[in-house]
């Protein structure tokens, strides 16, 4: 599946990550470009998380530009998923539900 348009999610604030997605005009593979304040320690882990979300959506030929400022795993996944939803023009199709515990 390909993106319908370029998309982004996130901020440059501390403990966040900015994700920009675009179709790869030069190839058929996915590329992940990461700049992170914790790249030496967690760069491979962050790339793996991003890749997992991309694979979940079956995206092909996408370029991800990520600028990380120490985001937690849940934030990374949420930002990538939000950018993908925006890029597929499905920004309002996520189902958010509240689990009630008794």
N, C-alpha and C positions, 0 to 999 in steps of 0.2 A: 504494500500500500504506500502511496505517496501523499505528502502533505498537499493541501489545496493552496496554502499560502504560508509565508514566513510568519513565525509567531514567537512570542517570548513570555516569560513569567519570572517573577522574583524581583529582588532589589539588590542594591549594592551595600545594604546595611550590614552591620555586624551580625553574625549568626544566621545569615541568609545566603542564598545562591541565586544568581541570575542565569537563566537558561534562554538561549536563542536557538531556534530551529529553522533550518532551510533545507530545501532539496539539494542534493549533491549534483551539481551540473557536470562534474568531471568523471563520475564513476557510478558503479552500482553498489558500492559498499557504504556502510555507515561509518562516519568519522566522529570522534569525540575529541574536542580540543578543550583542555582544562587549564585554568589558572586558579591556583588555590593557595591560601596562606598555610595550609597544612598538606601540601602536595607530597612532600617527602614521606610523611607518615601515612597518609590516607589516600593518596592519588589513585592507586589501583583500585581501592575499595569504592571510591566515588565513581570512577569510570564504570565499574561493574554494576553499581546501582542504576546508573543512567542507562546502560545497555539492557538491563533486565526490563526496565519500563518500556524502552523502545521495542524490544522483542515481544513484549506482552501485546502491543498494538500491531505487530506485524509490519512495522515500517521498514522500508528499504530505501537506500540511497538518500539518507538524511545526514546532514552535518549539524552537530551540536556544538555550540560555543558556550562553555560554562565558566562563570567567574564566581568562585566560592569564597565566602568570608567566614568559614567555620560552621556551616549548616549541619544539623543533625540528619540522620538517614531519612526520617519521616519527612523532613522539609525538602530534601533533595528529591525524593520520590514524588511528593505533591507538586513541586515546581515543574518537574519534567512532564508529569501527567497533565497539568494545566496547560502547558505550552503545546503539548500534542493535541489536546482537545481544541484549543484555539486554532491550531494549524489545520485541523480537519473540519473546521466550522461546526464543531459539536460542543461548544463551550458550555451549553446548558443541559447536557445530557447525563452528567454524573448524578448518580443516585446517592444522596446523603441521607442516612437514616440515623435515628437516635435509638440506642439500645436502652431500654428501661430495665433496671434491676430492682427486684422487690426485696 
